[in-house]
Amino acid sequence: MVTRPPHVRPARRHRHPRHRGPSSCGRRWGQRRGTSPGAGPPYWPARHWSPSPARPSPGPPPAGWSARCAGSTAPWASSPRDCRPSRPAPAARRELRQLATGFNRMASTVTAALEQQRRLVADTSHQMRNPMAALRLRVDALHTHLPASADRTYNGVTGELDRLETLLDDMLALAAAEHRAGELTVTDGTDARCDAAAVALSQHRRWEPVAHRAGITLTTDAPAPVTAACTDRELTQITDILLDNAIKYAGGPGARITLGCTAEGSHAVLTVTDDGPGLDPDELARATTRFWRSARQSGTAGTGLGLAIAEQLLSGREGRLELRAARPRGLRARALVPRAPGEDGTP
């Protein structure tokens, strides 16, 4: 009798569908090989032996298959149940749904809050301007009926009305700037662009008569176009604030103010420099604080909100406001706005 080596398995033969179960298979082999059922295991002739082919190395698991197959020695194709793409468990799917629902609810709340703030600014502007205009008309009509001795009181009342109107305008402008900055954080405002040099030249023409009446010389240096990633209205408002402050605090007749526009790297820079008294280092750190004013300028009209408004407008466009001491004296205010995509060599 020929025995089968332990490392060689017998060749598999075709099995007829009606031969079900081990008993029929055993009888079939026993009859064909000359043995009877129950007489012991049938022998296997050597001509039916066939070596088992060596299995290839499975290699690394394909991308996307579960980590539990990393230590398996079987080929990946032979274990489809153990090596299928991993899916999140039901608990993980519930957590993802809760996260998405919470994020959507938060986005809706932020959008609603911004819209409510916008409506509040618009309603406040309308409801407070009308009574202020009516009060101004009544005070002016009362002036013709006052004696000469009441002129001082009348001038004080009109001065307070002017200050109140200016304060109201600045507060509404600050609220609008904050609202705009909030909108830009949740919306895409990268399509806005303007020529900062053209804005600087236009502002020079508007403010030059004002500076001339104050005895101040205003010059502008904008040699080449510079495209900034903001609207011309926003940049015009920032320039108005910087020029207004420079004219008020430059020191009066004989002062000089320079308005410049250049490109520095990825930013468009609008610079307003004066040769006035300037600010101390401690004052420079507090200059953008709301309602703050230098003690040396207490007699000058103003609300202390101008630089805060400019800072909010710039922060909405990912820009910044820099205040530095000028040499040999004075103040230099720099408004930095990112340049439009493609203008600084970047896509």
Backbone torsions as a table, in degrees:
resi	resn	phi	psi	omega
1	MET	NA	136.6	179.4
2	VAL	-93.5	127.3	179.6
3	THR	-95.4	151.2	-178.9
4	ARG	-89.4	128.3	175.8
5	PRO	-60.3	150.0	-175.4
6	PRO	-67.5	-24.7	-176.4
7	HIS	-92.8	5.0	-179.1
8	VAL	-118.1	131.5	178.7
9	ARG	-105.4	152.4	-178.5
10	PRO	-68.8	152.9	176.3
11	ALA	-67.1	139.2	179.8
12	ARG	-83.4	130.3	178.0
13	ARG	-103.1	157.9	178.0
14	HIS	-66.6	138.1	-176.7
15	ARG	-115.5	125.7	-178.3
16	HIS	-69.4	143.5	-176.6
17	PRO	-58.2	-28.9	-176.5
18	ARG	-81.2	-11.3	177.1
19	HIS	-86.2	85.4	-177.3
20	ARG	-102.3	139.2	173.6
21	GLY	87.6	160.9	-176.8
22	PRO	-73.3	-26.0	-176.2
23	SER	-68.6	-45.9	-179.9
24	SER	-66.6	-36.2	178.8
25	CYS	-65.2	-40.3	179.4
26	GLY	-65.9	-41.8	178.9
27	ARG	-63.7	-38.9	-178.3
28	ARG	-63.6	-46.4	178.8
29	TRP	-66.6	-39.1	-179.9
30	GLY	-64.2	-40.5	179.6
31	GLN	-66.0	-39.4	-175.3
32	ARG	-76.5	-27.5	-177.4
33	ARG	-101.6	6.5	173.7
34	GLY	83.7	19.0	177.3
35	THR	-117.7	155.4	179.2
36	SER	-99.6	152.1	178.4
37	PRO	-61.1	139.3	179.5
38	GLY	87.4	-5.2	-177.3
39	ALA	-89.6	11.9	-179.2
40	GLY	112.9	171.4	-178.3
41	PRO	-70.4	142.3	179.4
42	PRO	-71.7	152.1	178.1
43	TYR	-84.4	161.2	-179.3
44	TRP	-120.8	113.3	178.6
45	PRO	-61.5	153.4	-177.1
46	ALA	-66.7	-25.1	-177.8
47	ARG	-71.4	-13.3	177.8
48	HIS	-96.4	3.0	178.7
49	TRP	-78.1	146.0	173.5
50	SER	-146.0	126.7	179.5
51	PRO	-62.9	143.9	177.3
52	SER	-75.7	128.4	-179.3
53	PRO	-66.4	145.0	179.5
54	ALA	-72.6	135.4	-179.7
55	ARG	-80.9	138.6	179.6
56	PRO	-71.2	159.0	177.0
57	SER	-67.7	135.5	-176.5
58	PRO	-67.2	-27.4	-178.3
59	GLY	74.0	-174.7	-179.2
60	PRO	-71.0	151.4	-179.5
61	PRO	-68.3	145.5	177.3
62	PRO	-64.5	159.0	178.5
63	ALA	-64.9	135.7	178.2
64	GLY	95.2	-7.5	179.5
65	TRP	-86.0	155.6	-173.0
66	SER	-67.3	153.7	-175.9
67	ALA	-71.1	-16.7	-177.5
68	ARG	-72.4	-10.4	177.5
69	CYS	-88.6	-1.9	-173.5
70	ALA	-64.5	-33.7	-179.3
71	GLY	-97.5	6.6	-177.6
72	SER	-75.9	145.2	178.1
73	THR	-99.1	-7.5	-179.6
74	ALA	-84.8	152.9	176.0
75	PRO	-61.4	152.7	-176.1
76	TRP	-65.7	-37.2	-176.9
77	ALA	-68.8	-21.4	-177.0
78	SER	-87.1	-4.8	179.0
79	SER	-133.5	70.7	-176.8
80	PRO	-68.5	-26.2	-178.0
81	ARG	-76.9	-36.5	-178.5
82	ASP	-82.5	-21.4	-173.9
83	CYS	-124.6	65.1	175.9
84	ARG	-114.5	157.3	180.0
85	PRO	-54.5	132.8	-176.9
86	SER	-70.6	143.5	177.2
87	ARG	-123.3	146.1	179.5
88	PRO	-63.5	144.8	178.3
89	ALA	-68.1	160.4	178.7
90	PRO	-54.7	-38.6	179.1
91	ALA	-64.3	-39.6	179.0
92	ALA	-66.4	-38.0	178.2
93	ARG	-64.9	-37.8	177.4
94	ARG	-64.8	-40.2	178.6
95	GLU	-64.8	-39.2	178.1
96	LEU	-64.8	-39.8	177.7
97	ARG	-64.6	-41.3	178.2
98	GLN	-63.8	-39.7	178.4
99	LEU	-63.7	-44.3	179.6
100	ALA	-64.8	-40.8	179.0
101	THR	-64.7	-42.4	178.3
102	GLY	-64.9	-39.0	178.6
103	PHE	-65.6	-43.6	178.1
104	ASN	-62.4	-39.8	178.7
105	ARG	-65.8	-39.7	178.1
106	MET	-64.5	-42.8	178.9
107	ALA	-62.8	-40.1	178.1
108	SER	-65.3	-38.9	179.0
109	THR	-65.1	-43.0	179.1
110	VAL	-63.8	-43.6	179.2
111	THR	-62.8	-41.6	178.7
112	ALA	-65.4	-39.3	179.1
113	ALA	-64.6	-39.7	177.5
114	LEU	-64.8	-40.4	178.5
115	GLU	-67.1	-39.2	176.5
116	GLN	-64.0	-38.7	177.7
117	GLN	-65.3	-39.6	178.6
118	ARG	-62.6	-44.2	179.2
119	ARG	-65.2	-37.0	179.0
120	LEU	-63.1	-42.7	178.9
121	VAL	-62.8	-45.1	-179.4
122	ALA	-65.2	-43.8	-179.3
123	ASP	-66.8	-40.8	179.2
124	THR	-63.9	-41.5	178.8
125	SER	-60.7	-41.3	-178.5
126	HIS	-73.5	-44.6	-173.7
127	GLN	-73.8	-28.2	-177.9
128	MET	-93.1	-26.3	178.7
129	ARG	-70.7	-37.6	-178.7
130	ASN	-63.7	-50.5	176.0
131	PRO	-62.0	-33.8	178.9
132	MET	-65.9	-41.6	177.8
133	ALA	-66.2	-38.9	178.5
134	ALA	-65.6	-40.2	177.8
135	LEU	-64.3	-39.0	177.7
136	ARG	-62.3	-42.6	179.5
137	LEU	-64.6	-40.0	-179.0
138	ARG	-69.2	-38.8	178.3
139	VAL	-66.4	-42.2	178.4
140	ASP	-65.1	-37.7	177.9
141	ALA	-69.0	-29.7	179.9
142	LEU	-73.6	-21.3	-175.4
143	HIS	-62.2	-34.5	-178.3
144	THR	-70.3	-17.2	-178.7
145	HIS	-101.5	3.4	-178.1
146	LEU	-95.0	146.9	175.5
147	PRO	-73.6	167.9	-178.5
148	ALA	-63.3	-28.7	-179.7
149	SER	-69.4	-14.8	-178.6
150	ALA	-95.5	6.2	-178.7
151	ASP	-63.5	-37.6	-179.5
152	ARG	-63.7	-42.3	177.7
153	THR	-65.6	-41.2	179.4
154	TYR	-62.4	-43.7	179.3
155	ASN	-63.6	-36.1	176.9
156	GLY	-66.0	-39.7	179.0
157	VAL	-66.1	-45.4	179.8
158	THR	-65.7	-34.2	176.9
159	GLY	-65.5	-40.3	176.5
160	GLU	-67.8	-35.0	175.7
161	LEU	-64.3	-42.2	177.2
162	ASP	-60.7	-43.8	-179.9
163	ARG	-65.1	-39.9	179.3
164	LEU	-66.2	-40.4	177.5
165	GLU	-64.3	-42.1	178.2
166	THR	-64.7	-42.1	178.7
167	LEU	-63.1	-41.4	178.6
168	LEU	-63.2	-44.0	179.1
169	ASP	-62.1	-42.3	-178.8
170	ASP	-68.5	-39.1	178.5
171	MET	-65.1	-40.6	177.3
172	LEU	-67.4	-38.1	177.0
173	ALA	-64.5	-39.5	177.8
174	LEU	-65.7	-42.8	178.0
175	ALA	-63.1	-40.8	177.7
176	ALA	-64.8	-38.9	178.5
177	ALA	-65.7	-41.3	177.7
178	GLU	-65.1	-40.1	178.2
179	HIS	-64.2	-42.0	179.2
180	ARG	-64.6	-40.5	177.6
181	ALA	-63.5	-38.4	176.9
182	GLY	-66.4	-37.9	177.5
183	GLU	-62.8	-41.9	-177.0
184	LEU	-68.8	-19.7	177.5
185	THR	-75.4	-22.0	-178.3
186	VAL	-115.3	-2.6	178.0
187	THR	-125.5	166.3	179.9
188	ASP	-95.7	111.0	179.6
189	GLY	-112.2	24.5	-176.7
190	THR	-75.2	-11.3	-179.0
191	ASP	-81.5	-8.7	179.4
192	ALA	-76.3	136.7	177.8
193	ARG	-159.0	152.8	178.0
194	CYS	-156.2	163.9	177.2
195	ASP	-89.6	107.3	-177.3
196	ALA	-65.3	-34.4	178.9
197	ALA	-65.7	-39.8	178.0
198	ALA	-65.8	-37.6	176.9
199	VAL	-64.2	-41.0	-179.9
200	ALA	-63.4	-42.9	179.1
201	LEU	-66.7	-38.4	177.7
202	SER	-65.7	-40.6	178.5
203	GLN	-68.2	-31.6	176.0
204	HIS	-61.7	-43.7	179.6
205	ARG	-65.0	-31.5	-179.5
206	ARG	-77.6	-39.6	-173.3
207	TRP	-94.6	-11.5	-179.7
208	GLU	-62.3	-41.9	174.8
209	PRO	-61.7	-37.2	178.8
210	VAL	-64.9	-44.8	178.5
211	ALA	-65.2	-36.7	-179.9
212	HIS	-64.8	-40.2	178.0
213	ARG	-64.8	-29.7	178.4
214	ALA	-86.6	1.3	-179.5
215	GLY	76.2	23.2	-176.7
216	ILE	-110.4	141.8	177.8
217	THR	-95.4	122.8	-179.8
218	LEU	-112.1	123.2	176.6
219	THR	-122.8	151.8	-178.1
220	THR	-129.9	137.1	178.9
221	ASP	-126.8	100.5	177.7
222	ALA	-137.9	79.6	-170.4
223	PRO	-72.4	-29.5	-173.7
224	ALA	-139.0	152.8	177.5
225	PRO	-63.2	141.3	177.4
226	VAL	-134.2	115.8	-177.3
227	THR	-88.2	120.2	-179.5
228	ALA	-106.7	149.7	-179.2
229	ALA	-87.2	64.6	175.8
230	CYS	-159.3	172.4	178.3
231	THR	-84.6	155.8	178.5
232	ASP	-66.7	-27.0	177.9
233	ARG	-66.9	-43.1	178.7
234	GLU	-64.4	-44.5	-179.3
235	LEU	-68.4	-32.9	176.3
236	THR	-65.2	-41.5	178.9
237	GLN	-64.9	-39.6	178.0
238	ILE	-64.4	-43.2	179.5
239	THR	-65.3	-38.1	176.8
240	ASP	-58.2	-44.0	-178.4
241	ILE	-64.8	-46.0	-177.1
242	LEU	-67.2	-41.2	179.6
243	LEU	-70.3	-38.0	178.5
244	ASP	-62.3	-44.5	177.8
245	ASN	-63.8	-41.4	-177.8
246	ALA	-65.2	-41.0	-179.7
247	ILE	-68.2	-38.4	-178.5
248	LYS	-71.2	-36.4	-171.5
249	TYR	-112.6	10.5	-177.8
250	ALA	-74.4	-17.9	177.2
251	GLY	116.2	5.2	175.1
252	GLY	90.4	-159.5	-175.5
253	PRO	-57.8	140.4	-179.5
254	GLY	93.3	-11.2	-179.8
255	ALA	-75.0	159.9	179.8
256	ARG	-127.0	138.2	178.8
257	ILE	-128.5	134.5	179.8
258	THR	-120.2	127.8	175.9
259	LEU	-109.2	122.3	-178.0
260	GLY	-128.5	154.4	177.8
261	CYS	-140.2	120.4	-179.2
262	THR	-139.4	170.9	174.6
263	ALA	-112.2	125.3	178.8
264	GLU	-126.1	99.2	-179.8
265	GLY	64.9	-121.5	-177.7
266	SER	-94.3	13.7	-177.0
267	HIS	-127.1	146.5	166.4
268	ALA	-95.0	128.1	-171.8
269	VAL	-115.5	123.0	174.6
270	LEU	-108.5	120.2	-172.0
271	THR	-120.0	133.4	174.0
272	VAL	-122.8	118.1	-176.9
273	THR	-122.5	133.6	175.8
274	ASP	-127.6	163.2	179.0
275	ASP	-109.8	34.8	178.8
276	GLY	-81.8	-162.4	-178.6
277	PRO	-68.3	-22.5	178.9
278	GLY	72.5	-163.1	-178.6
279	LEU	-130.5	150.4	174.6
280	ASP	-73.5	162.0	178.0
281	PRO	-55.2	-40.0	178.3
282	ASP	-67.3	-36.1	179.1
283	GLU	-71.2	-34.1	177.4
284	LEU	-61.6	-37.3	-179.7
285	ALA	-69.5	-22.2	-176.9
286	ARG	-108.2	3.5	-171.5
287	ALA	-65.6	-29.6	-178.7
288	THR	-92.3	4.4	176.7
289	THR	-72.0	140.9	-177.0
290	ARG	-66.1	135.5	177.1
291	PHE	66.8	8.9	177.9
292	TRP	-84.6	137.4	176.0
293	ARG	-140.3	146.2	179.4
294	SER	-67.5	142.2	179.3
295	ALA	-63.9	-25.0	178.9
296	ARG	-74.8	-15.7	-178.3
297	GLN	-114.1	28.5	-177.3
298	SER	-66.6	-25.0	-179.1
299	GLY	-86.5	-2.1	-179.6
300	THR	-94.9	140.5	-179.4
301	ALA	-65.3	140.9	179.2
302	GLY	162.2	164.6	-178.5
303	THR	-115.1	-13.5	-177.1
304	GLY	79.1	19.1	-179.1
305	LEU	-112.0	-8.4	-173.5
306	GLY	-60.4	-53.2	-178.2
307	LEU	-66.4	-31.8	176.6
308	ALA	-65.6	-38.2	177.3
309	ILE	-65.3	-45.9	179.1
310	ALA	-60.7	-40.0	179.5
311	GLU	-64.9	-39.3	177.9
312	GLN	-66.3	-42.3	178.9
313	LEU	-62.1	-40.5	-179.9
314	LEU	-71.4	-39.4	180.0
315	SER	-65.3	-30.9	176.4
316	GLY	-63.8	-26.5	177.7
317	ARG	-103.0	18.8	-179.7
318	GLU	61.1	32.5	175.0
319	GLY	-106.3	-168.5	-179.3
320	ARG	-156.4	161.1	178.3
321	LEU	-114.6	127.2	179.8
322	GLU	-117.3	131.4	177.0
323	LEU	-118.6	124.9	-178.3
324	ARG	-137.2	159.0	175.4
325	ALA	-78.7	133.9	178.2
326	ALA	-86.5	158.4	179.3
327	ARG	-113.1	132.7	4.7
328	PRO	-81.6	-17.6	179.3
329	ARG	-154.4	165.1	178.6
330	GLY	109.9	-166.7	-176.7
331	LEU	-133.1	140.7	176.5
332	ARG	-121.8	118.7	178.5
333	ALA	-109.2	126.9	-178.3
334	ARG	-120.3	122.0	175.7
335	ALA	-102.9	113.1	-178.1
336	LEU	-103.8	122.1	179.8
337	VAL	-122.5	134.0	177.0
338	PRO	-57.8	142.1	176.4
339	ARG	-74.7	156.7	-178.8
340	ALA	-64.3	148.1	179.3
341	PRO	-56.4	133.4	-178.9
342	GLY	92.5	-18.6	-178.6
343	GLU	-80.7	-23.5	-179.0
344	ASP	-103.1	15.0	179.7
345	GLY	89.6	-0.7	178.9
346	THR	-105.9	150.9	-179.9
347	PRO	-70.9	NA	NA
